[in-house]
Structures are given as C-alpha cells and as structure tokens.
Amino acid sequence: MEQINLKKNKTSKFDTKAKYYLMGIGGVSMSVIAIMLKEKGFEVGGSDITFSRATQILEKHSIMVDLVLNEEKIKNADVIVLSSAIKEDNPHYLCAKKHRKKMLTRGQLLGMLANDFEKVIAVAGSHGKTTTTAMIYEILKCAGKNPTLHLGGFRIEDGQNYENGGNEFFVTEACEYHDNFLNLFPYISVVTNVEKEHMDYFKTFERQLSSFEQFRKQSEIVVEGQNNLHAKNLRHDKNGYLLFSLCEGNKKIMDLHLHICEEINTQNCIYAYQVAKLLQIPDCYIKMGLERFKGVSTRFEKVDCQYFDNVICDYAHHPTEISKAIKTAKKLYKNKTLITIFQPHTFSRTKTLLPEFIDVFKDVEIPVFFKTYSAREREDEGMSAKRFTEILKNCNENAKYFDNYEDLFEFLMQLKKSCAVLLFLGAGDLPVILHKNNFIS
C-alpha cells in the first residue's frame, strides 16, 4: 500500500482526470467518499457484494456499483480504494494487484479529502461517535457555518449520510479500525470513550489505547469527558424523548428537549456543546441545533410495524451499547415484556467479548439471536451466534437462535403482541431483511 505523508501534503491537489474505483463502495463511509470524489469532477465507480441503502444513494449521484468482478473497470482505473473489509485474498483485490494498480485505503483517501478543509472536526470513540458527529453538524448548520458532513450513519430527518457545505468546516466520524483515524489531523477532535474493541486488528487493549493517544497528539484541540458539565433533572416526555437541564457546576446553562430517547445522549450533547463553544457559537444556536436534531437511523429508533405496536431498532453491537439500549427500553416500557433480537457483528467480537455478552443477556426475559453478520470474517475466526446461544442457555433457558427470517417471523407471531416490546440490536443486515419482508417500514 502506498505510504502518504498527509501532514506534509496539506496543500496537494487531486488530479481531476483520474479514475477512481472503490472496493466496498456500499459501505456507509465509502459511499460518502465516492460522492465527494464525484463532486470534485472525478470519474468514480466501485464494487460491493450486495445493494444497500448507501448504494441507492450512490445511484442518485450516477455512481455505478458492480456486484460481480469487473476486470475491465479495475484495469482502466487510475486509483483503487479499499475498504477495511477487503482482504488480500479478495478476487477484486487480486485483480487490482495483477494490473499493478495504485491502491489507497479508505482512511488514506479520507485524510486526503479532509486536507481540503480549513478546520476538521473529527469524532472518535468506541461508542456515541455517530450521534455526536451529527449533533455537531446540526449546531454548525443552525449557526450558519455551512459545514460539510461525513457520517457513519443516516440522519433520520433526511436519510442522508453526507452534506456538501463549504470548505471551512469538515465534520467527520473518525473510525479507529485499522487505524483509519490516524490519517486525520483535526483542528478539534472528540474522544467520546475508549473500550476494548476491534481486537481482530488491535490484538491488545494496550495497542488500541496507543492508537487513540496518537490520534490525540495529531489534534490541535482534544475534547474529552473531563469537565464540570452535566445533565440535571433528567426525565422523559410522554413520547419517551429526553428533557434535562445542561449545567456547569451549580449553574444552569440551558434547558433541552431532545427528539431522542437514550440517556447516554446527554453526554453526547455535552461533547457537541464543548465543540460549539470552542468555535464561539452562541448558546441560542447550540440549543436550536440540539433540539432540531432528530437522531440517526437505528440508534434506538422507533419504527413502524404492522404486527407490533412497540418496535425499536438499535445499532448497538458492543455489550456496553447493548446494555444501555436494554436499560432504556425497560425504563420506557415498564409493564411490557422485552424481547431482544440480537444479530452479532463479526465472529471475533463475539469470542473476544464473550463474558460481557453473557452478562448483558443473562437476565433478559426473552433473548433471541439471529445468524451472525460475518462482515469481513470467517466463522473459524471467532464464535457464531448459534454457539453463543448454546452457551447462554446455561444461565438463561429462554435464549433462542434463528438462522433465517422465516423461522424468526413465525416465532415472533406466537407472542402476545400487545404486551411485547421488540428491540432489534446489532450492526448487521437484519434491519434490511426486516424492511425487505415488510416487517418494518
């Protein structure tokens, strides 16, 4: 892979005659990069294993996605861009290597694109970075700053994961996987938290912590949790949305009424507030931005279902995130039976965090598990959802496993629909499957 000194390359310009081909273009981040390249005047195409929500957006920008190997397009491309899911035994990668193509990682190209902006605001962390990134963007937009957004999710208000603004502010989600965030040199970085994650790459937690420390060093200003800001008088309205007072010590800064449910979002608001104050944005615009923010898709999102009155989709795939989602659901639906339907994301994560996963699900009333979303992995690299269910049954006999939608649907139809809350959890393709089968809309 070509090594690029991004810090020294701050003033470099792209050759607009170059042809880019992105492998894994249907990823939520890769799709944004493809659109940014297209808007710069490049010829852009790419490949993926299936169509997704992101590929539908790409089609609207006239960016074609190949579902099968297209050697001619790879051969004619000037630059190949690889998502983190592309391994060296991938046929598309092998084809590019055969034709001796210049190759960049997703993180390298994002770093190059970020260099075109005066101030990069990058949000990193194990949890909460998508929501925090979107909150910051909304505040800047309300303040008339015309920011550009690169998001690892889809905003509920418009279904978009990208907004093309001006060249002053670039608000981006910074992913630590494969050290992608080390290609960024932010003006302001946010580190929401750091927990054991992505051990298939980092191998040890110490190595992960080291990467985050390097990310901090590459940032001019770092925003973290050590401050005197806190949420007071926290409660939910009749729709389950959060109300609280944002305070600094004993002083109330503002009252907030959000359109999101999970209490952890008070901390995400605090991060967004800190960034806004560093940019000298008045409190009135901060309040406006936070209260206009409608959330990110599948972040404790209440969805319509023709079979059940109470259905929630949540992207949570780490034990900490899952625990918070379950606690919120129990608090909002106190007199109903909670059924969690979790699709593990990668075999390695399930194996690495097995004790934590067991602790999360051992007391759930009806824990249901769906076939593992393998992403970039093989089953022999970790533990399957089926095997995990078998282990969990030793401490929760209600645990159930399904490897196809039809059997899962049949099981759910046997439940008392008026008394049940369905909480779908995971970062895999289960929400897409539910949509395709008209279970949710």
C-alpha positions in Angstrom: 0.0 0.0 0.0 1.3 3.5 -0.9 2.5 5.4 2.1 1.4 9.1 2.1 2.6 11.8 4.5 -0.8 13.5 4.9 0.6 16.2 7.2 3.1 17.4 4.6 0.5 17.0 1.8 -1.9 19.7 3.2 -1.7 21.8 0.0 -1.8 19.0 -2.5 -4.5 18.9 -5.2 -6.2 16.0 -6.8 -5.8 15.2 -10.5 -9.4 15.6 -11.7 -8.7 13.4 -14.7 -8.0 10.4 -12.5 -10.5 7.5 -12.5 -11.3 6.0 -9.0 -12.6 2.6 -8.3 -13.8 1.9 -4.7 -13.9 -1.7 -3.5 -16.6 -1.9 -0.8 -18.3 1.2 -2.1 -21.6 0.3 -0.5 -20.2 1.0 3.0 -21.7 4.0 4.7 -18.4 5.8 4.8 -17.1 4.6 1.4 -20.3 5.9 -0.2 -19.7 9.4 1.1 -16.1 9.3 -0.2 -17.3 8.2 -3.6 -19.8 11.1 -3.8 -17.1 13.6 -2.6 -14.8 12.4 -5.4 -17.6 12.7 -8.0 -18.4 16.2 -6.9 -14.7 17.1 -7.4 -15.0 16.0 -11.0 -13.6 12.5 -10.9 -14.9 9.5 -12.7 -16.0 7.2 -9.9 -17.2 3.6 -9.8 -16.9 0.7 -7.5 -18.0 -2.8 -6.3 -19.7 -4.4 -3.4 -21.3 -7.8 -2.6 -24.8 -6.5 -2.4 -27.0 -3.5 -2.8 -27.6 -1.4 0.3 -29.1 1.9 1.5 -25.9 3.6 0.6 -25.8 2.1 -2.9 -29.3 3.6 -3.5 -27.9 7.0 -2.7 -24.9 6.4 -5.0 -27.3 5.6 -7.9 -28.9 9.0 -7.4 -25.4 10.5 -8.0 -25.0 8.4 -11.1 -22.3 6.3 -9.5 -22.5 2.7 -10.7 -21.9 -0.3 -8.4 -20.7 -3.7 -9.6 -21.9 -6.8 -7.8 -19.6 -9.1 -9.7 -15.9 -8.8 -10.7 -15.5 -6.3 -13.5 -11.8 -6.7 -14.5 -12.1 -4.1 -17.3 -13.1 -1.3 -14.9 -10.4 -2.2 -12.5 -7.8 -2.3 -15.3 -8.9 1.1 -16.5 -8.9 2.8 -13.1 -6.1 5.0 -12.0 -6.6 4.6 -8.3 -8.2 1.7 -6.4 -9.6 2.5 -2.9 -10.0 -0.4 -0.4 -12.5 -0.5 2.4 -11.3 -2.3 5.6 -13.5 -5.3 4.7 -11.4 -6.1 1.6 -8.8 -8.7 2.4 -5.8 -9.8 0.3 -7.5 -12.9 -0.9 -10.4 -10.9 -2.3 -10.8 -11.5 -6.1 -11.2 -7.8 -6.7 -8.0 -7.0 -4.8 -6.1 -9.7 -6.6 -7.3 -8.3 -9.9 -6.0 -4.8 -9.0 -2.7 -6.3 -7.8 -2.4 -8.2 -11.1 -2.7 -5.0 -13.0 -0.3 -3.2 -10.6 -2.8 -0.5 -9.7 -2.1 2.3 -7.3 -4.1 1.4 -4.1 -5.2 3.5 -1.2 -7.1 2.6 1.9 -10.4 4.3 2.8 -8.7 6.1 5.6 -5.9 7.4 3.5 -8.3 8.8 0.9 -10.5 10.3 3.6 -7.4 12.0 5.0 -6.6 13.5 1.6 -10.1 14.8 1.2 -10.0 16.3 4.7 -7.0 18.3 3.7 -9.2 20.5 1.5 -10.9 22.0 4.6 -9.7 24.7 6.9 -10.9 23.1 10.1 -11.5 19.4 10.5 -13.7 18.3 13.5 -13.3 14.6 14.0 -15.3 12.5 16.5 -13.7 9.2 17.6 -14.5 6.7 20.4 -15.9 3.2 21.0 -19.5 4.4 21.4 -21.6 7.5 20.5 -19.4 8.9 17.7 -22.1 8.9 15.0 -24.7 10.7 17.1 -22.1 13.2 18.4 -20.9 13.9 14.9 -24.4 14.5 13.7 -25.2 16.8 16.7 -22.1 18.9 16.0 -23.1 19.2 12.3 -26.6 20.3 13.2 -25.4 23.0 15.6 -23.0 24.4 13.0 -25.7 24.3 10.3 -28.1 26.3 12.6 -25.3 28.8 13.3 -24.9 29.4 9.5 -21.4 27.9 9.3 -22.3 25.8 6.2 -20.3 22.7 7.3 -19.6 19.6 5.2 -20.6 16.3 6.8 -19.2 12.8 6.6 -21.3 10.5 8.8 -21.2 6.8 9.6 -25.0 6.5 9.7 -28.1 8.0 8.1 -29.8 11.1 9.6 -33.4 10.4 10.4 -34.7 13.8 9.1 -33.4 13.4 5.6 -31.9 9.9 5.3 -28.6 11.3 4.3 -25.0 10.5 5.5 -23.3 13.4 3.6 -23.9 17.1 3.2 -21.8 19.2 0.8 -21.1 22.5 2.6 -18.3 25.0 2.4 -14.6 24.4 2.7 -14.2 25.8 6.2 -15.7 23.1 8.4 -15.5 19.3 7.8 -17.3 17.4 10.4 -16.4 13.7 10.2 -16.7 10.5 12.1 -13.2 9.1 12.8 -13.0 5.3 12.9 -10.2 3.6 14.8 -10.5 0.3 12.9 -7.2 -0.4 11.0 -6.0 3.0 12.5 -8.0 4.8 9.9 -8.4 7.9 12.1 -4.6 8.3 12.1 -4.9 9.7 8.6 -6.7 12.8 10.0 -5.1 15.8 11.6 -8.1 17.5 13.3 -8.5 21.1 14.4 -10.8 19.7 17.1 -11.1 16.1 17.9 -13.6 14.5 20.3 -12.8 11.2 22.0 -16.1 10.0 23.5 -14.7 6.9 25.3 -12.4 4.0 24.7 -13.3 0.4 25.4 -11.9 -2.9 24.3 -13.0 -3.2 20.6 -11.7 -4.4 17.2 -9.4 -6.9 18.8 -9.2 -8.7 15.4 -7.0 -5.8 14.4 -5.5 -4.3 17.6 -4.8 -7.7 19.3 -4.4 -6.0 22.7 -6.2 -3.2 24.5 -2.9 -1.5 25.1 -2.3 -1.3 21.4 -5.8 0.3 21.0 -5.1 2.8 23.7 -1.8 3.7 22.0 -3.6 4.4 18.7 -6.0 6.7 20.5 -3.1 8.5 22.2 -1.5 9.1 18.8 -4.9 10.5 17.5 -4.9 12.9 20.4 -1.4 14.1 19.5 -2.4 14.7 15.9 -5.2 17.0 17.0 -4.8 20.7 17.8 -7.6 20.6 20.4 -9.0 17.5 22.2 -12.4 17.3 23.8 -13.0 14.5 26.3 -15.2 13.7 29.3 -13.2 15.5 32.0 -15.2 18.7 32.6 -17.7 20.2 35.1 -20.6 19.9 32.6 -23.5 17.6 33.5 -27.2 16.9 32.9 -29.6 17.7 35.7 -33.3 16.9 36.2 -33.2 14.2 33.6 -36.6 12.8 32.5 -38.6 11.5 29.5 -41.8 13.1 28.0 -44.9 11.1 27.0 -43.1 10.1 23.7 -40.0 8.9 25.5 -37.9 11.8 24.4 -35.3 13.3 26.8 -35.7 16.5 28.8 -32.9 17.9 31.0 -31.0 20.9 32.1 -27.5 21.3 30.9 -25.4 22.6 33.8 -21.9 23.7 34.6 -21.4 23.1 38.3 -24.3 24.7 40.0 -25.1 27.0 37.1 -27.8 26.1 34.6 -26.7 26.8 31.0 -29.9 25.8 29.2 -32.9 23.5 29.2 -33.1 21.0 26.4 -35.9 18.9 25.0 -34.4 16.4 22.5 -36.0 14.1 19.9 -34.0 11.1 21.1 -34.5 8.7 23.9 -31.4 7.1 25.3 -29.9 8.9 28.4 -26.4 8.4 27.2 -27.2 11.1 24.6 -26.9 13.7 27.4 -23.1 13.0 27.3 -23.1 13.3 23.5 -24.8 16.7 23.9 -22.1 17.8 26.3 -19.4 16.9 23.7 -21.3 18.7 21.0 -21.7 21.7 23.3 -18.0 21.8 24.1 -17.1 21.8 20.4 -19.5 24.6 19.7 -18.2 26.8 22.5 -14.7 26.3 21.2 -15.9 27.6 17.9 -17.6 30.6 19.7 -21.1 29.6 18.7 -23.8 31.4 20.8 -25.9 29.3 23.1 -29.1 30.1 21.2 -27.8 28.2 18.1 -26.5 25.3 20.2 -29.9 24.9 21.8 -31.6 25.2 18.4 -29.3 22.6 16.8 -29.7 20.1 19.6 -33.4 20.4 19.7 -33.8 20.2 15.9 -31.7 17.1 15.7 -34.0 14.1 15.0 -31.4 11.4 15.6 -29.6 8.8 13.5 -31.2 5.8 11.9 -31.1 2.6 14.0 -29.9 4.5 17.1 -32.8 3.5 19.4 -35.1 4.3 16.5 -38.8 3.7 17.0 -40.1 2.1 13.8 -43.5 1.3 12.3 -44.5 -2.3 12.3 -47.8 -3.8 11.1 -47.6 -6.6 13.6 -46.4 -5.0 16.9 -47.1 -1.6 18.4 -43.6 -1.2 20.0 -40.6 -1.9 17.8 -37.2 -0.4 18.2 -34.1 -0.8 16.0 -30.7 -0.1 17.6 -27.2 -0.3 16.1 -25.7 -1.5 19.4 -23.3 -4.3 18.8 -20.9 -3.9 21.8 -22.0 -5.1 25.2 -21.9 -1.6 26.7 -24.1 -0.2 24.0 -26.5 -3.2 24.2 -26.8 -2.8 28.0 -27.7 0.9 27.7 -30.3 0.2 25.0 -31.9 -2.6 27.1 -32.0 -0.3 30.2 -33.7 2.5 28.2 -36.3 0.0 26.8 -37.1 -1.3 30.2 -37.5 2.2 31.6 -39.7 3.4 28.8 -41.9 0.2 28.6 -42.1 -0.8 32.3 -45.2 -3.0 32.0 -44.3 -4.9 28.9 -42.3 -8.0 28.0 -39.0 -7.1 26.5 -37.8 -9.4 23.6 -34.3 -8.6 22.3 -33.4 -9.9 18.9 -29.6 -9.5 18.5 -27.6 -10.2 15.4 -23.9 -10.4 16.5 -21.5 -8.4 14.3 -18.4 -10.5 13.4 -17.3 -13.8 14.9 -14.2 -12.3 16.5 -16.1 -9.7 18.6 -18.4 -12.4 20.0 -15.5 -14.5 21.0 -13.4 -11.7 22.4 -16.2 -10.2 24.5 -18.0 -13.4 25.4 -18.2 -12.8 29.2 -19.5 -9.3 28.7 -22.2 -10.5 26.2 -23.3 -13.3 28.6 -23.6 -10.8 31.4 -25.8 -8.5 29.2 -28.2 -11.1 28.1 -28.4 -13.5 31.1 -31.3 -11.6 32.7 -33.2 -10.6 29.6 -36.7 -12.0 29.6 -36.6 -13.5 26.1 -33.2 -13.1 24.4 -33.3 -14.1 20.7 -30.3 -14.4 18.4 -30.0 -14.2 14.7 -27.3 -15.6 12.4 -24.0 -13.7 12.8 -23.3 -10.9 10.4 -19.8 -12.0 9.3 -18.8 -8.8 7.6 -15.1 -9.4 6.7 -14.6 -12.6 8.7 -14.9 -16.4 8.5 -16.6 -18.4 11.3 -13.4 -20.1 12.3 -12.0 -16.7 13.3 -14.3 -16.5 16.4 -17.7 -17.7 17.7 -21.0 -17.9 15.9 -24.4 -16.7 17.2 -25.6 -20.3 17.3 -22.7 -21.4 19.6 -23.2 -18.3 21.7 -26.9 -19.1 22.2 -26.0 -22.6 23.3 -23.6 -21.2 25.9 -26.1 -18.6 27.1 -28.8 -21.3 27.7 -26.7 -22.4 30.7 -27.8 -19.3 32.5 -30.9 -18.2 30.6 -33.0 -21.1 29.3 -35.2 -18.7 27.3 -32.4 -18.0 24.8 -33.4 -18.8 21.2 -31.5 -18.9 17.9 -32.7 -18.5 14.3 -30.6 -18.5 11.1 -33.4 -17.3 8.7 -36.1 -14.7 8.7 -39.0 -17.1 8.1 -38.4 -19.0 11.3 -37.8 -15.8 13.3 -41.0 -14.4 11.9 -43.0 -17.5 12.9 -41.7 -17.3 16.4 -42.5 -13.6 16.8 -46.0 -14.2 15.6 -46.6 -16.5 18.6 -46.0 -13.7 21.1 -48.7 -11.6 22.8 -48.3 -8.6 20.5 -50.0 -6.0 22.8 -47.7 -6.9 25.7 -44.4 -7.1 23.9 -41.6 -4.7 23.0 -39.3 -5.9 20.3 -35.8 -4.5 20.5 -33.7 -5.4 17.4 -30.0 -5.0 18.1 -26.8 -5.2 16.0 -24.8 -3.6 13.2 -25.6 -6.2 10.6 -28.2 -6.6 7.9 -31.2 -7.7 10.0 -32.9 -4.3 9.7 -32.5 -4.5 5.9 -34.1 -8.0 6.0 -37.0 -6.7 8.1 -37.6 -3.9 5.6 -37.4 -6.3 2.6 -40.0 -8.5 4.2 -42.2 -5.5 5.1 -42.0 -6.4 8.8 -41.0 -2.8 9.5 -41.4 0.3 7.3 
